[in-house]
Amino acid sequence: MGPVILLMGPTAAGKTDLALDLAAEFPVEIVSVDSAMVYRGLDIGSGKPSREVLTRVPHHLVDILDPFERYSAGRFVRDAHRLIGEIAARGNVPLLVGGTMLYFKALTHGIAELPEADATVRAELAARAAEIGWSGLHGELNRIDPSAAKRILPNDAQRIQRALEVHRLTGRRLSELQAEAVRQSPTKKNFVPLVWSPADRSILYDRIGERFARMVDTGFLREVQSLFARKDLSRDLPALRAVGYRQLYEYCSGETALDEAIRRGIVATRHLARRQLIWLRAGSGFEWFDALELSAFGRIKARIAECMRAR
């Protein structure tokens, strides 16, 4: 198996444009590592490339699901392994691009076989959260599974719910199941982890604010309103929990004013970038490229050319 390039970075770092530039110069095929781009109709808010770009430079794992469906890290790993093999068989190099760090971690470190989501258990947990708050449920998780609680923020409702759900359904701690998966993970492929990010976090945060405002100006709100109009969708679906979508969905439901929803969306996106950077800085063997340096594009091209020669 030849090299598998992992192009990682925080949101708004410019990974998508960089990937397109690289695809114009090298025999790579782009595989999206983005938990929002998998959904049809989540276009502007996810930063999805335009129809014209997707036609010109095909991407894998983009627009493969309806927002009503659920996608998981486990399914991503299965899809990614299949695509890596197919791309290599065509004589090309897989270029996995995105910012969903959970997917990158699952691909490179293995993933536990976890039970499917259970609507009854989730409803019970949501009702409990309504009583004591997600921070209260985080405290319950800390008593059950302190290792998992240490990695999950007290306001991360989705991950708190999932960790408690797994314990309810299996009687085992999520952290234990994940540790087993790491021990049993297959031989790693020839992953080349590259990080593309501005070194100055304040500039990244400014970019996030500017990009969010630009997305609203170009139809992001209309996009969320069309999702809100669908009676088969609810806010507990992963598609509508995506950063930005969740905050504008609250505006559509009359819970907040538009200006406040936009402010919350920007804040939530900056928090996401912070979590992404924390995970990336804890990584081992990652090669960093400062997206603000004039020489960065040339250096990352040289690194990928080196990978091509090693095939």
Secondary structure, DSSP 4 states (H G I P E B T S, - for coil): --EEEEEE--TTSSHHHHHHHHHHHSSEEEEEE-TTTTBTT--TTTTPPPHHHHHHS-EESSS-B-TTS---HHHHHHHHHHHHHHHHHTT-EEEEEES-HHHHHHHHH-----PPP-HHHHHHHHHHHHHHHHHHHHHHHHHH-HHHHHHS-TT-HHHHHHHHHHHHHHSS-HHHHHHHHHHHPPPP-EEEEEEEE-S-HHHHHHHHHHHHHHHHHTTHHHHHHHHHT-TT--TTSHHHHSTTHHHHHHHHTTSS-HHHHHHHHHHHHHHHHHHHHHHHHT-SSPEEEETTSTTHHHHHHHHHHHHHHT-
